[in-house]
Amino acid sequence: MGARPAKQEHLLEEVVVYSGIHCAPCDAVKAYLKEKGVHYTEKNINTDKAARQELRDMGMTSIPVTVIGNERIQGFEKDRLEAALAKVGA
């Protein structure tokens, strides 16, 4: 039997995680996405003024916020993350 292939990263729609420094829920979201093999873009609102403004423009006031397709998920809500990923085929 041959070696098992490595997990393939999925990027069917852009996944963006708005995060911050010293944010345990942010770390949980990123670890979950990595575990699932989902490529994402991280935007740290502590170091990126534009990202902070994007978050405000969405009407969001706390982090993490994960954007998958047209869905915005605030906090680490595994069931909602799974459902949103399933909708985009990841």
N, C-alpha and C positions, 0 to 999 in steps of 0.2 A: 504494500500500500504506500502511496506517495504522501508527501507532506501536505498538511491541510493548508489551504490558501489563507492568507491574512484577511482580517475583516476588511471589507470594502467600504470606503467612505462614500456617503450619499450626499448629493447636493442637487436635489431636484428643484428646490426653490431656495432662495437665500434664507438662512437662519441667522438672526442677529441676537446677541445677548448683551443687554445693557447691564453693566456690572459696576462694582466699586471696590475700593480697597477695604480689607478686613470685613468682608461680607460672606458669612458662612452659607447663606442660601444661594448666593451667586456661585460659590465654589461647587455647591451640590448640583446646580443646573449644568455647569460646564462639565463636571465629572460624568453626569448622566448622559449628556450628548456624546461625549468621547467614548463612553462604554458602548453606546448604540452605534458608533461609527459614523456619526453625523458631523460633517464639517460645518463650522459656524464662524461668524465674525464677532469678535468681542469689541464692545465699545465701552471703555471705562469712563464713567462720568466724573471721576475725581481728577483725571488727567486730560480729558478731552472736552473743551468748552462746547464744541459743536454737538457732541453726543449728548451733553447735558441739555442743550437747547432742543434737540430732537425729542428727547424724552418729555420735556415740558410741553412741546407742541402736540404730543400725543395725548396730553392730559394726564400723564403718569407722574406720580410724586415719590414713589419709592422703588427700590431695586431688589432683586433682579426683575427685569422685564425681558421676556423672550418673544421675539417676533418670528413667527413661522407662517409663511404665506401671508394671508390677511388677518391672522389671529395674533392677539397680544396676550401674553400670559404673565401675570404679575406674581412673583414669589416662586417657590419650588413646588409646583403641583404636578407630580409625576403622571397622574391620570390624564390631565389636560395636555401635557407635553406629548404623551403617547398618542392621544387622539389627534392632535394637530399634525404630528409627524405622519401618522397613518393617512391623513387626508392628502398629503403631498407625496405620498408614496415612499417615504423613508422607512 
